[in-house]
Amino acid sequence: MFKAFIVDDEPLARDELEYLLKRSKQVEIVGQGDSIESSLRQLQELPVDVIFLDIQLANESGLDLAENIMDLDPRPEIVFATAYDEYALKAFDLQAIDYIMKPFDETRVQKTVEKVAKVIKGKENRTSPSPEQGGTTGKQTDKLAVTVDERIVLIAVSDIVSIGAVEGKTVIVTDQQRYEVNEPLVTYERKLQQNSIIRVHRGYLVNLDKIVEIQPWFNSTYNLIMKDGEKIPVSRTFTKNLKEHFGF
């Protein structure tokens, strides 16, 4: 059973979604919010696995709340639950793992629950060492399988320069070429967490071995100059890991 938090400014919508989630018998509702401020205040205190988030919140946007959630540690998964489908691309740029539409359909909600449960179980498996792993948290791989135009392409992890979220697509840049794929950025973050690939921004993963220069920017942020000449921003949230790795 995983822990969920619902954000919606309509009490009836919150109640309906809570009812459907509880019927799955896989979800514990640990809290509800109707605004960005009230939700963030609770989320900083509550153990939450996933947030079901409406996009239209009175005079606020759930997308803004999603951006703030990126700074939480550990970061909950996000499922957008809304009446507006035009925000789907932006939602997946924010690493949402699903997008369900109002009025809610129980079968569709159940599919989302199963998807969330699978993601959370995968997280737990990666962070729970087995005897065979000798205390490590996962298995390093030297190949990444990606689906491109109905083909499965194997990319050498050592060839990856960066992976970024661009207009609803995930773009993998290697020494040789670029690949546009449909999986969200967070999928590759999970797959590559035992390699030299780290997140430096909500929209970017980079290969530490492909950084050729680190340029200080404003407000304690940085820009990375990559081997291919691309300039990638580092947000304040992720500067600590970068500094620890390079010792500056």
LINGI-V179873 format. One record per backbone hydrogen bond with DSSP energy under -1.0 kcal/mol. CO is the residue of the C=O (numbers start at 0). NH is the residue of the N-H. E is the energy in kcal/mol with one decimal. If there is no record, write none. Layout:
BEGIN
co->[CO:CO]
nh->[NH:NH]
e->[E:E]
END
This chain:
BEGIN
co->[1:2:2:3:4:5:6:9:10:11:12:13:14:15:16:17:18:21:25:27:30:32:34:35:36:37:38:39:41:41:48:49:50:51:52:54:56:59:60:61:62:63:64:67:68:76:77:78:79:81:84:86:87:88:89:90:91:97:99:104:105:106:107:108:109:110:111:112:113:114:115:116:117:118:119:120:121:122:132:141:143:145:147:150:152:154:155:156:158:160:161:162:163:165:168:169:170:171:172:172:176:178:180:183:184:185:186:187:191:195:197:199:200:202:203:203:204:205:206:207:209:212:214:220:221:222:223:224:224:225:229:231:233:234:237:238:239:240:241:242:242]
nh->[27:48:49:29:51:32:53:13:14:15:16:17:18:19:20:21:22:24:1:3:5:7:38:39:40:41:42:43:44:45:76:4:78:6:80:61:59:56:64:65:66:67:68:70:71:50:96:52:99:101:87:90:91:92:93:95:94:79:81:108:109:110:111:112:113:114:115:116:117:118:119:120:121:122:123:124:125:126:135:156:154:152:150:147:145:143:158:159:174:206:172:204:170:168:165:180:163:178:160:161:173:171:169:186:188:189:190:191:194:207:205:234:203:164:199:200:162:197:209:210:226:224:222:216:233:214:231:211:212:228:225:223:221:237:241:242:243:244:245:246:247]
e->[-2.8:-2.2:-1.8:-2.7:-2.8:-2.4:-2.3:-2.2:-2.5:-2.4:-2.4:-2.6:-2.3:-2.2:-2.6:-2.5:-1.6:-1.6:-2.5:-3.0:-1.9:-2.3:-1.9:-2.8:-2.1:-1.5:-2.9:-1.7:-1.5:-2.3:-2.9:-1.9:-3.0:-3.0:-2.2:-3.2:-3.4:-2.2:-1.1:-2.3:-1.7:-1.6:-2.2:-1.6:-1.9:-2.5:-2.6:-2.9:-3.1:-1.9:-1.5:-2.4:-2.0:-1.5:-1.1:-1.7:-1.5:-2.0:-2.1:-2.6:-2.4:-1.8:-1.8:-2.4:-2.3:-2.0:-2.9:-2.7:-1.9:-2.0:-2.7:-2.4:-2.0:-1.9:-2.3:-2.3:-1.8:-1.5:-1.1:-1.6:-3.0:-3.3:-1.6:-3.2:-2.7:-2.7:-1.8:-1.2:-1.4:-2.2:-3.0:-2.8:-3.3:-2.0:-3.1:-2.9:-2.5:-2.5:-3.5:-1.5:-3.0:-2.9:-2.3:-1.4:-1.8:-2.0:-2.0:-2.0:-2.0:-2.7:-2.7:-2.3:-1.5:-2.1:-1.8:-1.3:-2.6:-2.3:-2.3:-1.1:-1.8:-2.9:-2.7:-3.1:-3.0:-3.2:-2.6:-2.9:-1.4:-2.2:-2.8:-3.6:-1.3:-1.5:-1.3:-2.8:-2.6:-2.0:-2.1:-2.2:-1.2]
END
